[in-house]
Amino acid sequence: MPAKKSESQKDGLAPQIDPALRYEDAVKELEKLIVDMESGKFSLEETLLAYQRGAALLKHCQAMLLQVEQQVRVFEG
């Protein structure tokens, strides 16, 4: 179940992701959120919070992949 609303979520801001969160852990959490959301066990508010968390996790993963891609290009360059 997603965490309770933080002050930033109450204000409509995206949930904060710990920058030190490992890619593998973020993907695992994202996969669990998807399974939980598809199960229908969340209320509407919980589903919205889970979606927001998932979107933030996805953005975090994409940023990490971009950073690694840039590093590989430097090594290949």
N, C-alpha and C positions, 0 to 999 in steps of 0.2 A: 504494500500500500504506500502511496506517495506520502512524503512528509507533510506536516501541516504547513499552511501558508506562512511564508516569511513576510516581513514588512515589505520587501521589494516586490513580492508577488501580489500583495494586496494593492500595491500602487500600479499594477499592470506591467511591471518590468519582468524580463526573463529571469528564471532562476539562475543563480550563480553556480558555476562548475569550478571545482578546485583545479587550478592549472596543473597541479601535480598528479591529477588523476591519470592513471595509465590507460593507454588505448584499449588494451584487452579488457580491463575492468569496465570501461565506459561502454564497450560493445556488449559485454555480459549484462550490464544493468539495462541497457537499451532493449536487448532481447527479452529480458524478464518483463519490462514494462509493456512490451507489445503483447506477450502472452497474457499478462494480467488484464490488459485493456480488452483483448479479444474474448476473454472469458466472460465478460459482462458483470464481473463482481464489483466494479467500482460504481459509485454514485456519479451523477453528472459532474459535480464539482471535482471529485477525485479524478475523473477521466480527463477533465481539462487540465488539472495540475500534472497528471501523468504525461499528457501530450506536450505541455510546456517543458517539462523536464526532459522528455525524449528529444524535443527539438533542440534544446540546449546541448544535450549529449551528442547529437548528430553534428552540430556545428563544431563542437570540441574535437570530435573525431576527424572531421574534414580538415580542420586547421592543422591537426597533428600530421595527417597524411600529406598535406601540402608542404609542411616543413620538411618532412623526410624526403619528399620528392625533390625539393630544392637542394637538400644536402647531397643527394645522389647525383644530381646534375653537376654540382661543384666537384665531386670526386671524379666524375667521368670527364669533366671539362679539361 
